[in-house]
Amino acid sequence: MKNVLLSLVLFIACATTAAAQAVKFGHFDSNAFMEQMPDVKEVQKTIDVEQSKIEKTITTLNEDFQKMYQEYQQKGAQMTETEQVEKEKELQESYQKIQQYVQVSRQEIAQKQRELMTPIIQRVMRAVQEVGVENNFLYIIEEKAGVAIYVSGTKSTDITPMVKKKLGIQ
């Protein structure tokens, strides 16, 4: 009986010690390496080029609209009521066209950015998962995602350097 009790106490002590050693928490700041990744820089260049094209088109559309509006203001008093109504309708359609172009362009840019960033994000997540598996972490929290309210530097390991190494970033 004494041996069984001693064995049970040793088992519980070993299990508690093993469990305490196995519970590891990690955290990382994706901004610390995402900005350094060449792939992310290329995505940003591509998005900047697309954004520039869109801005040029919007500028041209706005200039055309302004010319039409100025023409209407200058000649409006000389127009018949029917001509004024027609010109106002034309101005309204032009304005709506600009607004629609801006909205569609924003959606297209956001979609393009998602398409280009998805493989990069997947690669980062794989690296985080590999670090987690290799180092026996129970949880890994991304600090900047708004999930981590508090991270203890002594109880949680900053895995950012390990993820950077996995991704080949110094």
DADACOR-V15034 format. One line per field, one symbol per residue. psi: psi as a letter, one per 40 degrees, with the letter a starting at -180 (. if undefined). A space follows every 10 residues. Layout:
psi=???
This chain:
psi=dddddddddd dddddddddd ddhhiiiihd dddddehddd dddddddddd dddddddddd dddddddddd ddddeddeii dddddddddd dddddddddd dddddddddd dddddddddd dddddddddd ddddefidih hhdeeedhdh hhddehhhed ddddddefh.
